[in-house]
Amino acid sequence: MPARRSRTSPGTLLSALILWLACLCALPAQAREILLVSAEQSPALQDFAQALAQRRPNDQVRLESPENLPPAASLDGETRLLLLGSGALNWRIASDDAPPALTLLVSRVEARQVLGEYKPPHLSLLWSDPPPVRQLQLALELSPRPQRIGVLLGPTSAFLLDELTQAAQRLGVELVSELQTRAEDSRPLRELLGRSDLLLGLDDKQLYNAQTIKGILLSAYAENRPLIGPTAAFVKAGSLASTYSDQDDWLETLDSLLDESAEQWPDSLYPERFKVQSNRQVARSLGIDLQGDAELAQRLAEGEKP
């Protein structure tokens, strides 16, 4: 007698297919190597690398110095490069053909000094400085509202003037500027303070640094002029307020970008999430009515929504 064929019901096939798909989805995603490159190996950067590794347990995250690495072009093309600072950026652009990279801890002025107007392919710049337009909007949240905002520019930050001027026009405020070409020349700052209600600082380290900030603040407050920015690091020194993005904000941004294809990475980006830090003592001494930091950040964020 011929043997009978065993027959499998459609329901059994469907159950087996569902079980197979469930097992497939349970498999861990293919691990990627995320290589953080920094010329400095500070505890803060090591903490950042560790925090990123905790957010991405399926990836291999390591922190290296450029001097311990081969040329970027010799790395595996699937490696995700995170460049921390201008030293790492210089190492990356020395190779014409290298894996795509995300660059952090570089301001727009610093990038201009390193790259000029050259835009290397497959390089995304995640700016470390606060967006100048966001800083301008923060200034306009103060009471009394400034009508004339002064901006001191240096040779390496002058390229930001057009962007700020256009933003000021949209916001209905007058922007006045002065160019300072020599650090020891205080005349541009004095003239600027005489023509403005508030000083908007840019993250230009040739103008704003540990050696110059005391003199700038003394000159500004002698004229009863507050200083916004240039970064949150200057608020403790006596700047009135600044926007900033902390480590959690950056990790959130990176986590999203690292899940995307490198071809989808933007040419440049500011993190969407940010906070405000202010100096309440300075506000009181200048007679400025300052809202709470969280409320200020919320108002700015709402104003940036499309």
C-alpha positions as CSV (number, residue, x, y, z in Angstrom):
1,M,0.0,0.0,0.0
2,P,1.3,3.5,-0.8
3,A,2.4,5.4,2.3
4,R,0.1,8.2,3.3
5,R,1.5,11.8,3.2
6,S,1.4,13.7,6.4
7,R,-0.6,16.9,6.0
8,T,0.3,20.1,7.9
9,S,-2.6,22.4,8.6
10,P,-2.4,26.1,7.6
11,G,-2.8,27.0,11.3
12,T,0.3,25.0,12.2
13,L,2.3,26.7,9.4
14,L,1.1,30.1,10.6
15,S,2.1,29.3,14.2
16,A,5.6,28.2,13.1
17,L,6.0,31.4,11.1
18,I,5.1,33.6,14.0
19,L,7.5,31.7,16.3
20,W,10.3,32.1,13.8
21,L,9.7,35.9,13.4
22,A,9.6,36.3,17.2
23,C,12.9,34.5,17.5
24,L,14.4,36.7,14.8
25,C,13.2,39.9,16.4
26,A,14.7,38.8,19.7
27,L,18.2,38.5,18.3
28,P,20.5,41.5,19.2
29,A,21.2,44.0,16.4
30,Q,24.5,43.7,14.7
31,A,27.1,45.5,16.9
32,R,28.8,48.5,15.4
33,E,32.1,50.0,16.4
34,I,31.7,53.6,17.7
35,L,35.1,55.2,17.8
36,L,35.4,58.4,19.8
37,V,38.6,60.3,18.9
38,S,39.9,63.0,21.1
39,A,43.4,64.6,21.5
40,E,42.5,65.1,25.1
41,Q,41.7,62.2,27.4
42,S,40.1,64.0,30.3
43,P,37.9,62.4,33.0
44,A,34.9,64.3,31.5
45,L,35.4,62.7,28.1
46,Q,35.8,59.3,29.6
47,D,32.5,59.8,31.5
48,F,30.9,60.8,28.2
49,A,32.2,57.7,26.4
50,Q,30.9,55.5,29.3
51,A,27.5,57.2,29.2
52,L,27.3,56.6,25.4
53,A,28.2,53.0,25.9
54,Q,25.5,52.6,28.5
55,R,22.9,54.0,26.1
56,R,24.1,51.7,23.3
57,P,24.8,48.3,24.9
58,N,24.8,46.5,21.5
59,D,27.6,48.6,20.1
60,Q,31.3,48.6,20.9
61,V,32.2,52.1,22.1
62,R,35.9,53.1,22.7
63,L,37.8,56.3,23.2
64,E,41.2,56.8,21.5
65,S,43.7,59.5,20.9
66,P,44.6,60.4,17.3
67,E,48.2,59.7,17.9
68,N,47.3,56.1,18.8
69,L,45.3,55.5,15.6
70,P,46.3,54.9,12.0
71,P,45.1,57.4,9.3
72,A,41.3,57.6,9.2
73,A,41.3,56.2,5.6
74,S,42.5,52.8,6.9
75,L,39.6,52.3,9.3
76,D,36.7,49.9,8.5
77,G,34.1,51.8,6.5
78,E,31.4,50.6,8.9
79,T,33.0,52.3,11.9
80,R,31.1,55.2,13.3
81,L,33.5,58.0,14.0
82,L,32.8,60.6,16.7
83,L,35.4,63.4,16.6
84,L,35.7,65.3,19.9
85,G,37.4,68.7,19.4
86,S,39.5,70.4,16.7
87,G,42.5,68.0,17.2
88,A,40.4,65.0,16.2
89,L,38.9,67.0,13.3
90,N,42.4,67.8,11.9
91,W,43.2,64.0,12.1
92,R,40.1,63.2,10.2
93,I,40.4,65.7,7.4
94,A,44.0,64.6,6.8
95,S,42.5,61.6,5.0
96,D,40.5,62.0,1.8
97,D,38.7,58.7,2.0
98,A,37.5,57.9,5.6
99,P,34.4,56.7,7.3
100,P,31.6,59.2,7.9
101,A,32.1,61.2,11.1
102,L,30.1,63.3,13.6
103,T,32.1,66.2,15.0
104,L,31.4,67.5,18.5
105,L,33.1,70.0,20.8
106,V,33.8,72.3,17.9
107,S,32.3,75.8,17.7
108,R,31.4,77.5,14.4
109,V,34.3,79.9,14.8
110,E,36.7,77.0,15.5
111,A,35.5,75.1,12.5
112,R,36.0,78.2,10.4
113,Q,39.6,78.4,11.6
114,V,40.2,74.7,10.7
115,L,38.2,74.3,7.5
116,G,37.8,77.8,6.1
117,E,34.9,77.5,3.6
118,Y,35.9,73.9,2.7
119,K,33.2,71.3,3.5
120,P,34.7,67.8,3.6
121,P,32.4,65.1,2.4
122,H,30.8,62.7,4.9
123,L,31.5,65.1,7.8
124,S,28.7,66.3,10.1
125,L,29.4,69.2,12.4
126,L,27.4,69.2,15.7
127,W,28.1,72.7,17.0
128,S,29.2,73.2,20.6
129,D,28.4,76.9,20.8
130,P,24.9,78.1,21.4
131,P,23.0,79.1,18.2
132,P,23.6,82.9,17.8
133,V,20.0,83.4,16.8
134,R,18.8,81.6,20.0
135,Q,21.1,83.8,22.1
136,L,19.6,86.8,20.4
137,Q,16.1,85.6,21.2
138,L,17.1,85.0,24.8
139,A,18.2,88.7,25.0
140,L,14.8,89.8,23.8
141,E,13.1,87.9,26.6
142,L,14.6,90.3,29.2
143,S,12.6,93.0,30.8
144,P,13.2,95.8,29.9
145,R,13.5,94.6,26.4
146,P,16.7,95.8,24.7
147,Q,16.2,97.9,21.5
148,R,19.8,97.9,20.3
149,I,22.0,94.8,20.7
150,G,25.7,95.1,20.3
151,V,28.0,92.4,18.9
152,L,31.7,92.5,19.2
153,L,33.3,90.6,16.3
154,G,36.8,89.4,15.6
155,P,38.4,88.5,12.2
156,T,37.4,84.8,12.7
157,S,33.8,85.5,13.8
158,A,32.9,88.3,11.4
159,F,31.3,85.8,9.0
160,L,28.4,85.5,11.6
161,L,27.3,89.1,11.1
162,D,25.0,88.6,8.1
163,E,23.1,85.8,9.9
164,L,22.7,87.9,13.0
165,T,21.7,91.0,11.1
166,Q,19.0,89.1,9.2
167,A,17.7,87.5,12.5
168,A,17.6,90.9,14.2
169,Q,15.6,92.4,11.4
170,R,13.0,89.5,11.6
171,L,12.7,90.1,15.3
172,G,12.4,93.9,15.0
173,V,15.5,94.8,16.9
174,E,18.5,96.9,15.8
175,L,21.9,95.1,15.7
176,V,25.1,97.2,16.0
177,S,28.6,95.8,15.6
178,E,32.2,96.6,16.0
179,L,35.3,94.8,14.7
180,Q,38.2,94.2,17.1
181,T,41.4,93.2,15.4
182,R,43.8,93.5,18.3
183,A,43.1,92.0,21.8
184,E,44.7,95.0,23.5
185,D,42.6,97.6,21.7
186,S,39.6,98.4,23.9
187,R,38.2,101.2,21.7
188,P,35.8,98.9,19.7
189,L,34.2,97.6,22.9
190,R,33.8,101.1,24.4
191,E,32.2,102.4,21.2
192,L,29.9,99.4,21.0
193,L,28.7,99.8,24.6
194,G,27.9,103.5,23.9
195,R,25.7,102.5,21.0
196,S,23.8,99.6,22.5
197,D,21.6,98.4,25.3
198,L,23.0,94.9,25.7
199,L,26.1,93.0,24.6
200,L,25.7,89.7,22.8
201,G,28.8,87.6,23.1
202,L,29.9,85.1,20.5
203,D,31.9,82.0,21.2
204,D,35.1,83.5,19.7
205,K,38.0,82.6,22.0
206,Q,40.2,85.4,20.7
207,L,37.7,87.9,22.1
208,Y,36.2,86.0,25.1
209,N,38.6,84.0,27.2
210,A,39.8,83.8,30.8
211,Q,42.2,86.7,30.3
212,T,39.7,89.1,28.7
213,I,36.4,88.4,30.3
214,K,37.0,90.4,33.5
215,G,37.8,93.5,31.5
216,I,34.8,93.0,29.2
217,L,32.4,92.6,32.2
218,L,33.8,95.6,34.1
219,S,33.4,97.8,31.0
220,A,29.9,96.5,30.3
221,Y,28.6,96.8,33.8
222,A,30.1,100.3,34.2
223,E,27.7,101.3,31.4
224,N,24.9,99.2,32.9
225,R,25.0,96.9,29.9
226,P,24.3,93.1,30.5
227,L,26.2,90.5,28.6
228,I,24.4,87.5,27.1
229,G,26.7,84.5,26.6
230,P,29.0,83.8,24.9
231,T,28.5,80.3,26.6
232,A,27.1,79.0,29.8
233,A,30.7,78.8,31.2
234,F,30.8,82.6,31.4
235,V,27.6,83.0,33.4
236,K,29.3,82.1,36.7
237,A,32.0,84.7,35.9
238,G,29.3,87.4,35.6
239,S,27.5,87.1,32.2
240,L,23.8,87.5,32.7
241,A,22.5,84.4,30.9
242,S,23.1,81.9,28.1
243,T,21.5,78.9,26.5
244,Y,23.3,75.6,26.5
245,S,22.9,71.9,25.9
246,D,24.3,69.5,28.5
247,Q,25.6,65.9,28.2
248,D,22.1,64.3,28.3
249,D,20.9,66.6,25.5
250,W,23.9,65.6,23.3
251,L,23.5,61.9,24.1
252,E,19.9,62.1,23.0
253,T,20.9,63.7,19.7
254,L,23.7,61.2,19.1
255,D,21.6,58.2,20.0
256,S,19.1,59.3,17.3
257,L,21.8,60.0,14.7
258,L,23.7,56.7,15.3
259,D,20.5,54.8,14.5
260,E,20.3,56.4,11.1
261,S,22.2,55.7,8.0
262,A,25.3,57.9,7.7
263,E,24.0,59.2,4.4
264,Q,21.1,60.8,6.3
265,W,23.3,62.8,8.7
266,P,23.0,66.5,8.3
267,D,25.9,68.7,7.3
268,S,25.6,70.6,10.6
269,L,23.3,70.5,13.6
270,Y,22.5,72.1,16.9
271,P,20.8,69.8,19.5
272,E,17.1,70.3,19.6
273,R,17.0,70.1,23.4
274,F,18.6,72.9,25.4
275,K,18.5,74.7,28.7
276,V,19.0,78.2,30.1
277,Q,21.4,79.2,32.8
278,S,21.2,82.7,34.3
279,N,23.0,84.7,37.0
280,R,20.3,86.1,39.4
281,Q,22.7,88.3,41.3
282,V,23.8,90.1,38.1
283,A,20.1,90.5,37.1
284,R,19.3,92.2,40.4
285,S,22.3,94.5,40.3
286,L,21.3,95.6,36.8
287,G,17.6,96.0,37.6
288,I,16.6,93.3,35.1
289,D,13.4,91.3,35.6
290,L,14.5,87.7,34.8
291,Q,12.1,84.8,34.5
292,G,13.1,81.4,35.8
293,D,15.5,79.4,33.7
294,A,13.1,76.6,32.9
295,E,10.4,79.1,31.9
296,L,12.8,80.9,29.6
297,A,13.9,77.7,28.0
298,Q,10.3,76.7,27.4
299,R,9.4,80.0,25.8
300,L,12.5,79.9,23.5
301,A,11.7,76.3,22.5
302,E,8.1,77.2,21.7
303,G,9.2,80.1,19.6
304,E,11.4,77.7,17.5
305,K,8.6,75.3,16.7
306,P,7.6,75.4,13.0
